[in-house]
Amino acid sequence: MKPRVCAAPELGVALFVFIVALALIVLPSHARAQGTCSATADSDGDGLTDAQECLGLTLPQGITLLDGTNFVPSCLISPSPRSNCLDPNTKDVFVIVVPAAAGSLLPPNLFANVTYYGVTFNGLADLVITVHQITSTAGRAVTSTQNAVRITESRDTSDTILGVCNWGTPNDLDGCVVYTQRAKNFIDSVCNSVGDTTTDRTAVLNAYAVHTVLHETGHTLGGMTGSYSKRYGGNHYAPDTGLIMEQSETYSTKNGVCSWNISARWNLTLDPASVRLK
């Protein structure tokens, strides 16, 4: 619809310019403010109320962010970067990573945009979930109604499974474990079997560890695959599908070189619809 022209052309132009300028100022924030900021509503379904995400959240005593602080501001007040604030319009999840007491083999920035062994991971961002990594001496409850995910690193070598996690949501059973020493031993055994001394095994382990952390986290965000397959060990896709939630990673030992197919992609057709945080 064209703007109404006033009797005085100069006033009409000025009014039109003013309306356009006002629209440029108002529309972006209006389009973004889908959350109601209500104390009971949860517009994005992440277990945190709109009010908590509109005003910012003070974490319980004993729980802090990695920088030592215990307050997460609202993106509506402190809009950048997204990883440092809460948004009532897109999902936020808190994750506790507990390194092995005997010395951690986990790389840093498990949920960030990182590249190891030529494989680029992007945390849960492709699922439109922002991760806030925390430390805790007071359990998993970040609010009275919402828990954090907890991933514990173990260097146990009594089995061959590289990761386990209870299926469900952050508010269900606690029990996500990644076995980094088993992964390292497996990588070494495969490479040693063909006499490979050139592959960067640390890079392989770092990629394998990030993949495993994301995979097990996926199991406690609703299962992720959306269906149970006895053939593929539960809520998994088939191996070699190139997806984080595939049952297992594959490798090759051709020409005396151990090479690894480590997946960093979510199934963006099926996985987002499977996400449940509460």
FINUSE-275482 format. One record per residue (C-alpha): residue in one letter; x, y, z. Coordinates in Angstrom, 1 decimal, decimal comma. Layout:
<rolums>
a  X  Y  Z
...
</rolums>
This chain:
<rolums>
m  0,0  0,0  0,0
k  1,3  3,5  -1,0
p  1,7  6,1  1,8
r  -0,9  8,8  1,9
v  0,5  12,0  0,4
c  -0,1  15,2  2,4
a  -1,1  18,5  0,8
a  2,4  19,9  1,2
p  4,9  17,7  -0,8
e  7,8  18,4  1,5
l  5,8  17,2  4,5
g  4,7  14,1  2,7
v  8,2  13,1  1,8
a  9,4  13,8  5,3
l  6,6  11,7  6,8
f  7,3  8,9  4,4
v  11,0  8,9  5,2
f  10,1  9,0  8,9
i  7,8  6,0  8,6
v  10,4  3,9  6,7
a  13,1  4,8  9,2
l  10,8  3,8  12,1
a  10,1  0,5  10,4
l  13,8  -0,2  10,0
i  14,2  0,3  13,8
v  11,1  -1,5  15,0
l  10,6  -4,5  12,7
p  13,7  -6,6  13,5
s  13,1  -6,6  17,2
h  9,4  -7,2  16,8
a  9,9  -10,1  14,5
r  12,4  -11,6  17,0
a  10,4  -11,3  20,1
q  8,3  -14,4  19,7
g  8,8  -15,4  23,4
t  6,1  -14,0  25,7
c  8,6  -13,4  28,6
s  6,0  -15,1  30,8
a  7,0  -16,8  34,0
t  5,2  -19,9  32,9
a  5,5  -20,1  29,1
d  8,3  -21,9  27,4
s  8,1  -20,8  23,8
d  11,1  -22,8  22,5
g  10,5  -25,9  24,6
d  13,9  -26,1  26,2
g  12,7  -26,4  29,8
l  13,6  -22,8  30,7
t  10,7  -20,3  31,0
d  10,5  -17,3  28,8
a  11,0  -15,1  31,8
q  14,2  -16,8  32,7
e  15,5  -16,4  29,2
c  14,2  -12,8  28,9
l  15,8  -11,6  32,1
g  18,8  -13,9  32,4
l  19,4  -16,8  34,7
t  21,4  -17,0  38,0
l  22,7  -20,6  38,3
p  22,3  -22,4  41,7
q  25,2  -22,3  44,2
g  27,9  -24,7  43,2
i  27,2  -24,5  39,5
t  29,2  -22,0  37,4
l  30,1  -21,4  33,7
l  33,6  -22,2  32,5
d  34,7  -18,6  33,1
g  33,8  -18,9  36,8
t  30,6  -16,8  36,6
n  27,2  -18,0  37,6
f  24,9  -15,6  35,6
v  23,8  -16,1  32,0
p  22,4  -12,9  30,5
s  19,5  -12,7  28,1
c  20,2  -12,3  24,4
l  17,4  -9,7  24,4
i  19,6  -7,6  26,7
s  23,1  -8,8  25,7
p  22,6  -10,0  22,2
s  26,1  -11,3  21,2
p  27,6  -13,8  21,0
r  24,7  -16,2  21,1
s  26,7  -18,9  22,9
n  27,0  -16,5  25,9
c  23,3  -15,7  26,4
l  19,8  -17,2  26,7
d  17,1  -16,7  24,0
p  13,4  -17,5  24,5
n  13,0  -18,2  20,8
t  15,7  -20,9  20,3
k  16,7  -23,8  22,5
d  19,4  -23,6  25,2
v  20,9  -26,6  27,0
f  23,4  -26,8  29,9
v  26,1  -29,5  29,7
i  28,5  -30,6  32,5
v  31,6  -32,3  31,2
v  33,5  -34,3  33,9
p  37,1  -35,0  32,8
a  38,8  -38,3  34,0
a  40,5  -37,9  37,3
a  43,5  -39,8  36,0
g  44,2  -37,2  33,3
s  41,8  -36,2  30,5
l  42,2  -37,2  26,9
l  39,4  -35,0  25,8
p  40,2  -32,0  23,5
p  38,9  -28,5  24,4
n  35,8  -26,9  22,9
l  33,8  -30,0  22,6
f  30,6  -28,1  21,5
a  32,2  -25,4  19,5
n  33,0  -25,0  15,8
v  36,3  -27,0  15,8
t  38,2  -29,1  13,2
y  40,2  -32,2  14,1
y  41,6  -34,7  11,6
g  40,1  -32,6  8,8
v  36,6  -33,1  10,3
t  34,7  -29,9  11,2
f  32,3  -30,2  14,1
n  29,7  -27,5  15,0
g  28,3  -28,8  18,3
l  24,5  -28,7  18,4
a  24,3  -25,5  16,4
d  22,9  -27,2  13,3
l  20,0  -28,4  15,5
v  19,5  -24,8  16,6
i  20,5  -25,7  20,2
t  23,0  -23,5  22,0
v  25,2  -25,3  24,6
h  26,3  -23,6  27,8
q  29,1  -25,7  29,3
i  29,2  -25,6  33,1
t  31,0  -27,1  36,1
s  29,1  -28,4  39,1
t  29,6  -29,6  42,6
a  25,9  -29,4  43,3
g  24,3  -31,9  40,9
r  22,6  -31,3  37,6
a  19,6  -29,0  38,5
v  20,1  -25,6  36,8
t  16,5  -24,5  37,7
s  13,8  -26,1  39,8
t  12,4  -27,8  36,7
q  15,4  -28,3  34,3
n  18,5  -30,4  34,6
a  21,8  -30,2  32,7
v  23,2  -33,1  30,7
r  26,3  -34,6  32,3
i  29,0  -36,3  30,2
t  31,6  -38,2  32,3
e  35,0  -39,2  30,8
s  36,3  -42,6  31,8
r  39,7  -44,1  31,1
d  38,5  -47,6  32,0
t  39,7  -50,3  29,5
s  37,7  -53,3  30,7
d  35,4  -53,4  27,6
t  35,3  -52,2  24,0
i  32,3  -49,9  24,0
l  33,4  -46,3  23,5
g  30,4  -44,5  24,8
v  27,1  -45,1  26,6
c  24,2  -42,9  27,7
n  20,6  -43,4  29,0
w  18,0  -42,6  26,3
g  15,7  -39,7  27,2
t  15,9  -36,0  28,1
p  18,2  -34,0  30,5
n  15,6  -34,5  33,1
d  15,7  -38,3  32,9
l  18,4  -40,7  34,2
d  21,9  -39,5  34,5
g  24,5  -41,7  32,8
c  26,5  -40,5  29,8
v  30,0  -41,8  29,7
v  32,7  -41,6  27,0
y  35,7  -44,0  27,2
t  38,6  -42,1  25,8
q  41,4  -44,6  26,7
r  39,5  -47,3  24,9
a  39,2  -45,1  21,8
k  43,0  -44,4  21,9
n  43,8  -48,0  22,3
f  41,6  -49,0  19,4
i  43,1  -46,4  17,2
d  46,6  -47,5  18,1
s  45,8  -51,2  17,6
v  44,4  -50,5  14,1
c  47,3  -48,3  13,0
n  49,9  -50,7  14,6
s  48,4  -53,7  12,8
v  49,6  -52,2  9,4
g  52,7  -50,6  10,7
d  51,4  -47,1  10,1
t  53,7  -44,5  11,7
t  52,5  -41,4  9,7
t  48,9  -40,9  10,7
d  48,3  -38,2  13,3
r  46,8  -40,4  15,9
t  46,2  -37,5  18,3
a  44,1  -35,7  15,7
v  42,1  -39,0  15,1
l  41,5  -39,3  18,8
n  40,4  -35,7  19,2
a  37,9  -36,1  16,3
y  36,7  -39,5  17,7
a  36,3  -38,0  21,2
v  34,2  -35,0  19,9
h  32,1  -37,3  17,8
t  31,5  -39,6  20,7
v  30,6  -36,8  23,1
l  28,1  -35,3  20,6
h  26,7  -38,8  19,9
e  26,1  -39,6  23,5
t  24,7  -36,1  24,2
g  22,2  -36,8  21,3
h  20,8  -39,8  23,2
t  19,9  -37,6  26,1
l  18,2  -35,0  24,0
g  15,4  -37,2  23,0
g  17,2  -40,1  21,4
m  17,7  -38,2  18,1
t  16,9  -40,9  15,5
g  13,3  -40,9  16,4
s  13,0  -44,7  15,9
y  14,4  -47,8  17,5
s  16,4  -50,2  15,4
k  17,4  -53,6  16,9
r  19,6  -54,2  13,9
y  21,7  -51,0  14,7
g  21,7  -51,3  18,5
g  18,8  -49,0  19,4
n  18,4  -45,4  18,4
h  21,1  -45,3  15,7
y  21,5  -45,0  12,0
a  23,4  -47,6  10,0
p  27,2  -47,3  9,9
d  28,7  -45,4  7,0
t  25,7  -43,1  6,7
g  28,0  -40,2  7,6
l  25,8  -39,1  10,5
i  26,7  -38,4  14,2
m  24,0  -40,8  15,4
e  25,2  -43,7  13,2
q  25,9  -47,0  15,2
s  29,7  -47,0  14,7
e  32,5  -45,3  12,8
t  34,4  -47,2  10,1
y  38,1  -47,2  9,1
s  40,4  -48,4  6,3
t  43,9  -49,9  6,4
k  44,7  -49,9  2,7
n  48,3  -49,5  1,6
g  49,6  -49,6  5,1
v  47,7  -46,5  6,2
c  45,0  -46,4  8,8
s  42,3  -43,9  7,8
w  39,1  -43,1  9,7
n  35,6  -42,1  8,6
i  34,5  -39,9  11,5
s  31,1  -38,3  11,1
a  30,2  -34,7  12,1
r  26,7  -34,2  10,6
w  23,3  -34,4  12,1
n  20,4  -35,8  10,0
l  18,7  -32,4  9,5
t  15,6  -34,1  8,0
l  14,9  -36,3  11,0
d  17,0  -35,3  14,0
p  15,5  -31,8  14,8
a  12,0  -33,3  15,1
s  13,4  -35,8  17,6
v  14,8  -33,2  20,0
r  13,2  -33,2  23,5
l  14,8  -31,3  26,3
k  12,1  -31,7  29,0
</rolums>
